[in-house]
Amino acid sequence: MTQNSHLYAGPYAECSASTAIKSGVKVYYHCYVTNAYGNKWIYGRIEGTKTEGWLFSEKSRLDSGSLVRC
């Protein structure tokens, strides 16, 4: 993560935020979607945990390989 963020229950800011993520925490990306507003959201898991959720892509650093659509 390049900045503090949250994992969300779904790929919209209106969805509930379930987990806070601090800058520097590693998140493993599984896949992505583009929501109805044209925003890219990534589904991933926090390293060393079983905590998964949706992350707004602009809060991440996408240099860890290609992503596939969910």
C-alpha positions as CSV (number, residue, x, y, z in Angstrom):
1,M,0.0,0.0,0.0
2,T,1.3,3.5,-0.9
3,Q,-1.0,5.2,1.6
4,N,-3.5,4.4,4.4
5,S,-6.7,2.8,3.1
6,H,-9.5,0.3,3.9
7,L,-10.8,-2.9,2.6
8,Y,-14.5,-2.7,1.7
9,A,-17.3,-5.3,1.6
10,G,-17.9,-4.5,-2.0
11,P,-16.4,-2.5,-4.9
12,Y,-18.0,0.8,-4.1
13,A,-17.2,3.6,-1.5
14,E,-20.8,3.2,-0.3
15,C,-20.1,-0.3,0.9
16,S,-19.0,-0.7,4.5
17,A,-15.3,-0.5,5.2
18,S,-14.3,-3.6,7.1
19,T,-10.6,-3.3,7.8
20,A,-8.1,-0.4,8.0
21,I,-4.8,-0.9,6.1
22,K,-1.7,1.2,6.9
23,S,0.8,2.4,4.3
24,G,3.4,-0.2,3.6
25,V,1.3,-3.2,4.3
26,K,1.4,-5.8,1.6
27,V,-1.8,-6.9,0.0
28,Y,-2.0,-9.9,-2.4
29,Y,-4.3,-9.0,-5.4
30,H,-6.6,-11.7,-6.7
31,C,-8.6,-9.9,-9.3
32,Y,-10.3,-6.6,-10.2
33,V,-13.6,-5.1,-11.4
34,T,-14.6,-1.8,-12.9
35,N,-17.7,-0.6,-11.1
36,A,-20.7,1.3,-12.6
37,Y,-18.9,4.6,-11.9
38,G,-15.9,3.5,-14.0
39,N,-13.6,3.1,-10.9
40,K,-11.3,0.1,-10.7
41,W,-11.5,-2.0,-7.5
42,I,-9.2,-4.8,-6.5
43,Y,-10.1,-7.9,-4.5
44,G,-7.3,-9.0,-2.3
45,R,-6.0,-10.4,1.0
46,I,-3.7,-8.8,3.6
47,E,-0.4,-10.6,3.8
48,G,-0.1,-13.0,6.7
49,T,-3.9,-13.0,7.4
50,K,-7.1,-14.4,6.1
51,T,-8.6,-10.9,5.8
52,E,-9.9,-10.2,2.3
53,G,-11.9,-7.5,0.7
54,W,-12.2,-4.8,-1.9
55,L,-9.6,-2.0,-2.3
56,F,-9.9,1.2,-4.4
57,S,-7.1,0.8,-6.9
58,E,-5.8,4.4,-6.6
59,K,-4.8,3.6,-3.0
60,S,-2.4,0.8,-4.1
61,R,0.8,0.4,-6.1
62,L,0.1,-1.9,-9.0
63,D,3.6,-3.1,-9.8
64,S,3.2,-6.7,-8.6
65,G,2.2,-8.3,-11.9
66,S,-0.9,-8.4,-14.1
67,L,-4.4,-8.5,-12.6
68,V,-7.3,-10.5,-14.0
69,R,-10.9,-9.6,-14.1
70,C,-13.1,-11.2,-11.3
